[in-house]
Amino acid sequence: MTSVVISGTGLYQPPHIITNAELVESFNGYVAKFNAEHAAEIEAGTVQALSPSSVEFIEKASGIKQRYVMEKEGILDINRMYPRLQERSDDQLSLMAEIAVEAAKKALVAANKKAEDIDAVICSASNMQRAYPAMAVEIQSALGAGGFAFDMNVACSAATFALEMAINAVRAGTAKCVLVVNPEITSGHQEWKDRDCHFIFGDVAMATIVERADTATSDNQWEVLGTQLATQFSNNIRNNFGYLNRSEDSDPKARDKTFRQEGRKVFKEVVPMVATHIERQLQGLQIPATDVRRFWLHQANLAMNQLAIKRLVDKEPTQDLAPLILDEFANTSSAGSIIAFHRHNADLKAGDLGVICSFGAGYSVGSVVLKKR
Ligand SMILES: CC(C)(COP(=O)(O)OP(=O)(O)OC[C@H]1O[C@@H](n2cnc3c(N)ncnc32)[C@H](O)[C@@H]1OP(=O)(O)O)[C@@H](O)C(=O)NCCC(=O)NCCS
């Protein structure tokens, strides 16, 4: 079978940071305003008063300290509480394609490849900016890449599911060098007015080059030993925004048209899924979990990752074993595990083993086992 490698990654980092303190100050301003405006109904018991958020809760419950966003003022404006983005004409590069292209250019440099070496582009993310044409085709064109391009969405697992598609395409010979991009403008579907989740997400774009080992010339190559995907339906992470909303005469700004979750249930149900998933894959490859030098896990919650690692290797998780980028980036949906890989693989040496694993809505879990060349 054709040997396949990940030969480069690139990160696009949005221009603005929102710290927890800034976020909580704005959220609590919104809460005070809402409660004052609805004082009579709250008193009469017909409207429930909103509770304030706190920096301490956010850091303790999630491990998140800040997030990057494409636009900050609109999010922090208590009369708006979502980003203020400018609509672009059909002739301009769309925002989602723009950040994907930025990440892709860096990944190409890292992989020592040119855009014309790319013969497939997969844009995989939790949301696409439009229905069609596919974002990936616009990205392919903006870069000057060849071959074919398509979009896919598996929410937080979108990156690993796309990696498997890319790896399979190279193995099957339908592509030689695939660009996978994960542009995540999560601020657009985050519910900034909901105390339970207003702190969760951040914006980013990641890009990864997957190619035949015999064409790779980068000085940092990771051989793919195996991939494994799994899904199991759950409503515990859901967003009902969609193209039938208009026909259903539903309110496009209703609460169910942005991200919502049952965080506790997600935590309890997904951790065992992840640990078992990785364990089975490693067993199939005859690799003891304790032989894995590094786990690059999805970045949703600090305690979730710690628990998954404890179950897998039965020892205290460290930054060296399972690095966190969540404190700086928050949950960047599909991009999180790939940012962790991007930021924390250079120190490993030839022969070292690593696992990228992402998990989230669906439920979905995807893992890729790698060996440094
Ligand atoms: C979201 C998450 C951080 C919440 O942490 P948690 O410990 O489960 O917190 P809970 O929602 O149970 O809330 C605990 C308490 O804090 C309160 N609380 C919730 N949000 C708060 C906030 N922003 N500030 C202060 N208090 C808050 C709750 O009201 C609750 O109070 P109670 O005990 O009096 O009822 C956590 O559940 C999580 O990360 N889950 C997994 C999420 C995930 O992976 N999602 C995937 C998305 S792709």
The ligand as a Tripos MOL2 file, in Angstrom:
@<TRIPOS>MOLECULE
LIG
   48    50     1     0     0
SMALL
NO_CHARGES

@<TRIPOS>ATOM
      1 C1        -19.5490   23.4770   29.1440 C.3       1 LIG1
      2 C2        -18.8010   23.0410   30.3720 C.3       1 LIG1
      3 C3        -17.4700   23.7700   30.4690 C.3       1 LIG1
      4 C4        -19.6350   23.4120   31.6090 C.3       1 LIG1
      5 O1        -19.0000   22.9460   32.7670 O.3       1 LIG1
      6 P1        -19.8340   22.1120   33.8620 P.3       1 LIG1
      7 O2        -18.9320   21.8590   34.9930 O.co2     1 LIG1
      8 O3        -20.4560   20.9510   33.1860 O.co2     1 LIG1
      9 O4        -20.8740   23.1740   34.3090 O.3       1 LIG1
     10 P2        -22.4760   23.0600   34.4290 P.3       1 LIG1
     11 O5        -23.0720   23.4840   33.1180 O.co2     1 LIG1
     12 O6        -22.8920   21.7550   34.9790 O.co2     1 LIG1
     13 O7        -22.7370   24.1910   35.5000 O.3       1 LIG1
     14 C5        -22.2660   24.1140   36.8620 C.3       1 LIG1
     15 C6        -22.8070   25.2920   37.6380 C.3       1 LIG1
     16 O8        -22.1980   26.4940   37.1700 O.3       1 LIG1
     17 C7        -23.1840   27.4290   36.7010 C.3       1 LIG1
     18 N1        -22.6730   28.1280   35.5110 N.ar      1 LIG1
     19 C8        -22.8310   27.7780   34.2190 C.ar      1 LIG1
     20 N2        -22.2220   28.6780   33.4300 N.ar      1 LIG1
     21 C9        -21.6790   29.5870   34.2330 C.ar      1 LIG1
     22 C10       -20.9200   30.7560   34.0040 C.ar      1 LIG1
     23 N3        -20.6060   31.1530   32.7540 N.pl3     1 LIG1
     24 N4        -20.4880   31.4690   35.0510 N.ar      1 LIG1
     25 C11       -20.7810   31.0870   36.3090 C.ar      1 LIG1
     26 N5        -21.5050   29.9870   36.5960 N.ar      1 LIG1
     27 C12       -21.9360   29.2490   35.5730 C.ar      1 LIG1
     28 C13       -24.3800   26.5640   36.3780 C.3       1 LIG1
     29 O9        -25.5650   27.3170   36.4540 O.3       1 LIG1
     30 C14       -24.2980   25.4910   37.4290 C.3       1 LIG1
     31 O10       -24.8320   25.9970   38.6380 O.3       1 LIG1
     32 P3        -25.6550   25.0100   39.6440 P.3       1 LIG1
     33 O11       -24.6450   23.9790   40.0700 O.co2     1 LIG1
     34 O12       -26.0760   25.9430   40.7160 O.co2     1 LIG1
     35 O13       -26.7570   24.4400   38.8290 O.co2     1 LIG1
     36 C15       -18.5340   21.5270   30.3750 C.3       1 LIG1
     37 O14       -19.7400   20.8230   30.6080 O.3       1 LIG1
     38 C16       -17.9520   21.0270   29.0970 C.2       1 LIG1
     39 O15       -16.9290   21.4910   28.6480 O.2       1 LIG1
     40 N6        -18.5500   19.9860   28.5340 N.am      1 LIG1
     41 C17       -18.0840   19.3620   27.3280 C.3       1 LIG1
     42 C18       -18.2830   20.3260   26.2250 C.3       1 LIG1
     43 C19       -17.8330   19.8340   24.9190 C.2       1 LIG1
     44 O16       -16.9090   19.1020   24.7640 O.2       1 LIG1
     45 N7        -18.5040   20.2770   23.9260 N.am      1 LIG1
     46 C20       -18.1550   19.9720   22.6380 C.3       1 LIG1
     47 C21       -18.4790   21.1600   21.8710 C.3       1 LIG1
     48 S1        -18.0070   20.9130   20.2670 S.3       1 LIG1
@<TRIPOS>BOND
     1     1     2 1
     2     2     3 1
     3     2     4 1
     4     2    36 1
     5     4     5 1
     6     5     6 1
     7     6     7 2
     8     6     8 1
     9     6     9 1
    10     9    10 1
    11    10    11 2
    12    10    12 1
    13    10    13 1
    14    13    14 1
    15    14    15 1
    16    15    16 1
    17    15    30 1
    18    16    17 1
    19    17    18 1
    20    17    28 1
    21    18    19 ar
    22    18    27 ar
    23    19    20 ar
    24    20    21 ar
    25    21    22 ar
    26    21    27 ar
    27    22    23 1
    28    22    24 ar
    29    24    25 ar
    30    25    26 ar
    31    26    27 ar
    32    28    29 1
    33    28    30 1
    34    30    31 1
    35    31    32 1
    36    32    33 2
    37    32    34 1
    38    32    35 1
    39    36    37 1
    40    36    38 1
    41    38    39 2
    42    38    40 1
    43    40    41 1
    44    41    42 1
    45    42    43 1
    46    43    44 2
    47    43    45 1
    48    45    46 1
    49    46    47 1
    50    47    48 1
@<TRIPOS>SUBSTRUCTURE
     1 LIG1         1 GROUP 0 **** ****
